[in-house]
Each structure stands twice: as structure tokens, then as C-alpha cells.
Amino acid sequence: MDALLVLADGTVLRGRGFGAIGTAIGEVVFNTGMTGYQEVITDPSYTGQLITFTYPELGNTGINGEDLEADVPAVNAVITRELAPAASNWRSSGSLESWLQQHGVVGLSGVDTRAVVRLLREGGAINGAVSNDGTSPQELLQRVRQAPSMEGQNLAAQVSTASPYQWQQATAAGFDQRLQAQPARPYRVVAIDFGIKRAILERLSAHGCHVEVLPASAGIDEVMALQPEGVFLSNGPGDPAVVSSGIALAEALLLQPQLPLFGICLGHQILGLALGGTTFKLGYGHRGLNHPCGGDGLVEITSQNHGFAIDAASLDSKRVAITHHNLNDGTVAALEMRDQPVFGVQYHPEASPGPHDADHHFSRFTTLMAERRNIDKMERLQ
């Protein structure tokens, strides 16, 4: 079946359709990872986007029930150079194409993904359409140009859980050996779901946390009623500057001076905004599995997926320290407060997919909670 990719600048690329029949419109982005397409496709941070994979073949390991970051795909469409004709993996329970069909996701193969990446790198992320239902290029172009920009969209409100739930389960993949020593009593953590990945919940659990997950709309009273020993601000899609409820919550949490607070990706950006900073949209974003970040003599190779970043100059250096920079472009990769147990990372220490270099940030979070327990115990003894 014939299919099209139409970009807002008028570029038209023709290829073969797979997955569901239809038209998908959104922001066209690219991911440079060589593995983990299932985790990428189900990562809620990709909501509203058409994801281009630079690795030339997709679908060769099929789909399994253990590598999902959410119950359903998050992306609007999938773009690849080639779709594998058959899935072959000991964990595979079906093909990528049939799974995308089941969930109504449009796919495009047979296009020069290198050309797509060059266009995005030179011109920046751009809206586009993937269509295999016979819609004309002219009509698609008109619809694409009418579609909203990612800037100004509060997509976290769309993907967040509708009701609270609990999580206390490490990864279902038995070969994952990253289990940690468990505390005698699990740490009570409240996680704010702006589009949280399942792997983050699994890593918190593996590090000894019992997690209460609340919607993105949660307020300070709802959070503190659960008596958390730490609060986690999750990843998620869209423009952080318009997630007003999350920013307001983070500002209120910062008034709890001894409460450990940890943010990842969008949560890190919301934390920066609550600390008085500003954010800006990157030209084409950071999406891949080998982005180097470093500070204080340490370099870690990280998994990343974001289109916005914190403006370093907007942060109060007397109050906030930038601990890591992205070593490719110098943008803020991690920050911490100088006088409170508060920190955030722009990248994904849970990986899924990607390297495990940065898993120690979860240990840092639990260490801060352990230290708070000791302080509370000493105060009771006094």
C-alpha cells in the first residue's frame, strides 16, 4: 500500500504503508537508538509526535509484553527505512505491524530516513503527516499547516492517570540484574504522573520504594496527606511552561525544606520553572541512547527524549547548581538545590531503552530519604 510523508515546508516523501490505515498528523522527530523501538513507541513523552527511527530496520524482534512503557502506543505514527519481514526473538508474542494495526497507529517504510533527519537537523522539528488512506498531498499539506505547534501544548494533562494508584513491582524481565538492597521498611514515595514511564516505577520499586502515583492535577494537600518521604516528578510530553498545576505543586513542595524531591525530564523542567527559571524549545531535540552528559569529572552516557530545555542563565546560581551539562550542545542536563534535598535530571536514568550509567540517581533519591529518616529519628529521641 502506498503512503506519504508530507512536511509543513512542502516536502513530500513517498513510501510503503504498514500498520493501521489512516492519516496521522503531529511533530516529526527522530530517534538515533539502535534498539528499544517498543519502549520508544510506548513512551508517553512521544505523545503527539511522528517518530522517525534512524536505525535502518524495525520490527525484527517483534513485540513482547515485558517491554511496554504504557499499555498502548503513544506515538501518532512510525517512520522507518525498512520493516522486517518476520519477527524473530525468544520473547516475541507477535509482529510490530499487527500490533500497530491493533492500536490504530499508522506506519511508513521505504523512505530515506537519512534525508528526513537531515531536514530536521537543518530546519528543526516540523509538523508533518503520515498517510496511507489515499488523501492527496495538497490536502495533507493544508491540514499539517493548520496543526498546532508543540509549543504551548499541555499534553501532560492528556496522558496522566485519571485516578491514583499504587506501584510496588520491579521489572518483569527476569534477566535484569539491577535489583538493589531493600530497606527494612519501604520508602513512601508520591510520584506525580505527567506521562510516567513504567520503567521509572520499576526502578523506584527496585530501589526500595512503595510508590503512590497521583494525577498531574494533584495539589499540595493531596500529596502531603499521603505523608511522603520523597516526591517524584515524572517525565511527560509537551511544553513544560504550560503545565501550570505541576509548576504550582513544585513551588509548594519547595516550601517543605526537608522533603526530598526528584524530577526526570519534564519533571526536571517543571522543577527548574518552579525555581524561577525559564525553558525554551530545542531545534530538533535530544532523542537517542548515547548522549554524553557530565560534570565534576564524571561523564555518563545517557538515554534522552526531550524537545525543551532549561535556560541556564535563568537560574539563580546562589540557590541552584547545574551539576551536569549535555556534552554535545552544553544545555542543562542536571541541577540541584544548594541547601535542600532537591535535584533533577534532564535525561532518563531508568534507560528502557539505553545504558545504565545513570541508575545511581535513584540511589541518590533513596539516600536522601534515608538521611531524612535518621534526622526524624534523632529529633524524636531528643
Secondary structure, DSSP 8 states (H G I E B T S, - for coil): -EEEEEETTS-EEEEEEEESSSEEEEEEEEE--SS-HHHHHH-GGGTTEEEEE-SSEE-TT-B-SSS-SSSS---SEEE-SEE-SS---TT--B-HHHHHHHTT-EEEESS-HHHHHHHHHHH--EEEEEE-S---HHHHHHHHHHS--STT---HHHHS-SS-EEE----S-TT--------SS-EEEEEEESS--HHHHHHHHHTTEEEEEEETT--HHHHHTT--SEEEE---SS-GGG-HHHHHHHHHHTTSTT--EEEETHHHHHHHHHTT--EEEEEEEEEEEEEEEEETTEEEEEEEEEEEEE-GGGS-TTTEEEEEEETTT--EEEEEESSSSEEEESSBTT-SSS--GGGHHHHHHHHHHHHHHHHHHHHHH-
